[in-house]
């Protein structure tokens, strides 16, 4: 993990059963391995809350743990003063895209990597998404992050 990032882990019976990372990244739609030219160092780059590496063990998928981890990450973003959260999802996984749509994440296809970038990097197409954090739910998201931090997310 880099500076400005935090990983949350859900633990059950002494084993990690789910994880999510939240970090502060440039709002440029890039993923590791993106070979497009970098922005000039003098150009201002907006930095945003970015969620990555959301994963739940297969035996617990579909039981709400991924949603709780995502909400906790959003709570951290809210606590850090961000009004929206960004993430990438594989463009070839309809179930995953539905999950994020159900969580109110809007796709941002204008950030899709061009085919030549995918060919050079060997990466799959991912889609950048954004969810504005409604002022009404910022408190509940922050509470979710606090609860996960206090309990170590021992409930799965």
C-alpha positions, 0 to 999 in steps of 0.5 A: 500500500502506498501513502494515502491508502488504507486496506480494510479486512473482514475477518472471520474465525481468524481468517481474512474473508474480504478486503477493500483498499481505498486510496487517493489517486489522480482523477485520470482513469488510469490503471497500473500498466497504462502506457499513455503519456503522463500528464505534464508535471505542471498541469494540475491533477484533481485527486479523488478517493479511489476504491480498488481490490474489493474481494470476498472469498467465494463461499461468502459471495452474495451475502452482503459482505462486499457491499459492507466493505464497499460502504466502509471504504466510501465512509473513509472517503467521506471522512477524508473530505471527498464528495465522490468515490471512483473505481474500475471494474472489468468491462467484460464481467456483467455481474460485477458491472451490475453489482456496482450499478446497484450500488449507484456507481455510474460508468464513465466510458470516456475514460476507457483505455484505447485499444492500442493501450490494451494491446501494449499493456496486455490488460483487459478493458476496465471501465471507470465508475463514479459514485457521488456521496450524498450528504444524507448518507455521509454520516452513515458511511462514516459510521460503517467505516468506524464500525468495521474498524472497531470490530475488525468486521468479525461478522460475515 
